[in-house]
Amino acid sequence: MLKVSFFGAFYAGYNVIALDADYKYALVAGGSLDNLWILSRETTIPVDVKTEYLKVAKDLGYNTSELVWVEHTK
């Protein structure tokens, strides 16, 4: 569980719900089913990690079809 401050006075809670053994990829959830992120130290996420994290998220009730996938081209 993390408590993150935005602009000093605004706080939000986040939960790391999946993490790989090398700390390269993390599945992070906000306080509701409206907030979900897959974080990566790399510019791409391996298919097996992506598949596993999407399954975890779906099993928890997240609508993963609404995720926005950012392409890192630089």
Protein Blocks (a to p, Z undefined) as FASTA:
>chain_A
ZZddeehlaccddddfbdcfkopaccdddfbfkbccdddfbfbdcfklmmmmmmmmmmno
pafklpccdddfZZ
